[in-house]
Amino acid sequence: MDDITHFYELETSLLRPEVRASRDALSKLLANDFVEFGSSGRVYDRDQVIEGLNQESSYPAPGRMTYEFSVRRLSEVVALVTYRVSRRMPDGEEFQTRRSSIWQLIGGRWQMVFHQGTPVHSLEAVA
């Protein structure tokens, strides 16, 4: 399996409701020292992310990876994944975020060690 397919599957697995609701599944995907810089600007550790996802009662469709999905190997055991997520808000407005994740091969399994979401306020701002 090529890197694009492999990491796309890993990233999109985190968008699936059954994975988001499973402490075990999330624990396998997120490294013990995982850190997230949320699109809100807040910083979250692994336990906070797992707890937050487990408490979601009815999470709306988290979005779709629309374009610009790429993988850059930083070493044999570290990969940087970047992409853009587009989400339709309840008011009908489209909200986009640029996402980046760092994955590390730990104990024979790829785990996310870092994630960041950055809001895209307008398409003109990214041109």
Backbone torsions as a table, in degrees:
resi	resn	phi	psi	omega
1	MET	NA	133.6	179.7
2	ASP	-76.1	164.4	-176.8
3	ASP	-59.9	-43.2	-178.2
4	ILE	-58.0	-50.0	-179.0
5	THR	-63.6	-46.0	-176.9
6	HIS	-61.3	-50.4	-176.9
7	PHE	-75.0	-28.2	173.8
8	TYR	-62.2	-43.6	178.1
9	GLU	-63.3	-41.8	177.5
10	LEU	-62.1	-48.6	-178.8
11	GLU	-62.9	-46.4	-177.5
12	THR	-70.9	-23.6	176.3
13	SER	-61.6	-31.8	179.5
14	LEU	-72.5	-10.2	177.1
15	LEU	-93.4	-12.3	-177.2
16	ARG	-77.5	132.2	-177.8
17	PRO	-56.1	-38.0	-178.4
18	GLU	-68.4	-29.6	176.2
19	VAL	-76.9	-44.5	-179.1
20	ARG	-61.6	-27.5	-178.8
21	ALA	-90.6	-4.5	-175.2
22	SER	-107.4	111.3	177.7
23	ARG	-59.1	-39.5	-179.3
24	ASP	-64.9	-47.2	-179.6
25	ALA	-62.9	-43.8	179.6
26	LEU	-66.1	-37.4	179.1
27	SER	-64.1	-30.3	177.7
28	LYS	-76.0	-29.5	-176.9
29	LEU	-88.4	-29.7	-176.4
30	LEU	-104.5	126.2	179.4
31	ALA	-64.2	156.5	-179.6
32	ASN	-56.8	-34.9	-178.3
33	ASP	-100.1	23.3	179.9
34	PHE	-54.8	141.7	175.2
35	VAL	-137.1	139.8	175.3
36	GLU	-125.8	134.0	167.5
37	PHE	-99.6	104.8	-176.0
38	GLY	-72.1	162.1	179.3
39	SER	-64.4	-16.7	176.0
40	SER	-79.0	-14.0	-175.7
41	GLY	98.4	-9.6	178.7
42	ARG	-76.4	155.0	177.5
43	VAL	-108.3	133.1	-177.3
44	TYR	-125.9	144.0	172.0
45	ASP	-98.9	177.4	-175.8
46	ARG	-56.4	-49.1	-177.6
47	ASP	-61.9	-39.4	178.9
48	GLN	-65.1	-41.1	179.5
49	VAL	-66.2	-47.3	179.8
50	ILE	-61.3	-45.8	179.8
51	GLU	-61.7	-45.1	-179.9
52	GLY	-62.2	-43.2	179.9
53	LEU	-68.5	-36.4	178.3
54	ASN	-68.1	-26.0	-178.6
55	GLN	-86.7	-9.7	179.8
56	GLU	-65.7	121.4	-178.7
57	SER	-83.6	-45.2	177.4
58	SER	-144.7	89.0	-177.6
59	TYR	-80.4	124.0	177.8
60	PRO	-65.4	162.0	178.8
61	ALA	-45.8	120.6	-172.9
62	PRO	-71.4	-6.8	177.2
63	GLY	122.8	-178.4	178.3
64	ARG	-133.4	145.3	176.4
65	MET	-79.4	110.6	-170.0
66	THR	-89.7	-40.9	-176.2
67	TYR	-168.6	173.2	176.5
68	GLU	66.4	26.0	177.6
69	PHE	-74.9	122.9	179.0
70	SER	-143.2	157.3	178.2
71	VAL	-127.8	131.1	176.1
72	ARG	-126.7	115.7	177.1
73	ARG	-72.5	123.3	176.6
74	LEU	-91.2	-23.0	174.0
75	SER	-164.5	-175.0	178.0
76	GLU	-65.8	-24.2	-174.2
77	VAL	-119.3	9.3	179.9
78	VAL	-137.2	133.5	178.7
79	ALA	-134.6	139.8	174.4
80	LEU	-102.4	124.0	179.9
81	VAL	-114.7	129.9	176.9
82	THR	-130.5	149.2	-179.3
83	TYR	-170.1	176.0	176.7
84	ARG	-121.4	137.5	176.6
85	VAL	-111.8	136.7	177.0
86	SER	-118.0	130.3	-179.1
87	ARG	-129.9	133.6	175.0
88	ARG	-86.9	120.7	-178.7
89	MET	-80.2	162.2	-179.3
90	PRO	-55.6	-29.4	179.6
91	ASP	-82.7	2.6	177.8
92	GLY	94.2	-12.6	179.8
93	GLU	-73.3	144.8	177.1
94	GLU	-91.7	131.1	-179.7
95	PHE	-117.0	127.9	-178.8
96	GLN	-119.3	144.1	173.7
97	THR	-132.1	143.9	169.5
98	ARG	-89.5	134.8	-177.6
99	ARG	-120.9	145.2	171.6
100	SER	-138.7	139.8	178.9
101	SER	-135.3	144.2	171.6
102	ILE	-112.5	124.4	179.2
103	TRP	-110.0	141.0	179.0
104	GLN	-130.2	139.4	176.4
105	LEU	-79.8	109.7	-175.9
106	ILE	-125.1	120.6	178.7
107	GLY	57.7	34.8	178.1
108	GLY	81.7	4.7	-179.1
109	ARG	-131.0	138.3	175.9
110	TRP	-74.5	126.6	176.7
111	GLN	-129.8	145.0	178.2
112	MET	-79.2	129.6	178.3
113	VAL	-107.8	-19.7	-179.0
114	PHE	-152.7	143.6	174.4
115	HIS	-145.3	144.2	175.5
116	GLN	-140.2	138.7	173.5
117	GLY	-119.7	127.4	-179.0
118	THR	-123.1	120.1	-179.4
119	PRO	-61.8	142.6	171.9
120	VAL	-103.7	110.6	-173.8
121	HIS	-79.2	-29.1	174.2
122	SER	-159.6	152.9	179.3
123	LEU	-65.0	-29.5	178.3
124	GLU	-65.7	-31.7	-176.7
125	ALA	-69.2	-21.8	-178.8
126	VAL	-98.8	-5.4	-178.2
127	ALA	-74.1	NA	NA
